[in-house]
Amino acid sequence: MAVSQTIYVITKPTADCYQEFTTHLLFSSLHLRFSEAQKKSILQWATGLGAKGVPSLYSLRKTQERIKALLGDPTEKVVTNSGNIFYLNSVSNAIAKVCDTHSQ
């Protein structure tokens, strides 16, 4: 079962929650960085086109908080000897947390 499907099963979301989650996935993409202004513009554009169930920025933040509460924050802060700071996401740890939560 894919991670997104597992989270969907665990939280038993409504259709709106599913739309918030999938929009969150888009805005959280490692390959596409969206500023808050860009996120707001995209959501307003979708609403202006008459799309149904377009989430608000507030609901997206709440969805992110629910995901972090369910799975924890997969981001790990790493400081090198030279003082550089990196933030790494452990996909395997996130998947393990989902599987562990789902098996309970």
Steps between C-alpha positions, in 0.01 A plus 500: 500500500640841405569756772224732381253211494607393849450848643163513327397173667629597845331839518178400316471844340211669336524601134615847609776350713617290205516813282695680772742209526562476126547878477741475794697236306529736203608797710748283696676367191877496525528588132249784497546774757195718554504826692198589715403761239514238223293254703239768567490599131461139385215439743326825399545412133345155552210653694452761228473225239217346700687198635313334785661425838802728458666511844606821672855567614373472857353153439823393328699606807260304722542196273877529530467515879279188499750313283789599729298396807425165340844426357733737677728742323728300266740793465832458675737794557863412421787735585834430336839557665536816292172636636284445192144402580301251295147372546442143389175309467508129571239341276567155646433626854176664390384179332595296806297736722197466271525121500544491878201730553290299255577166670378619843 
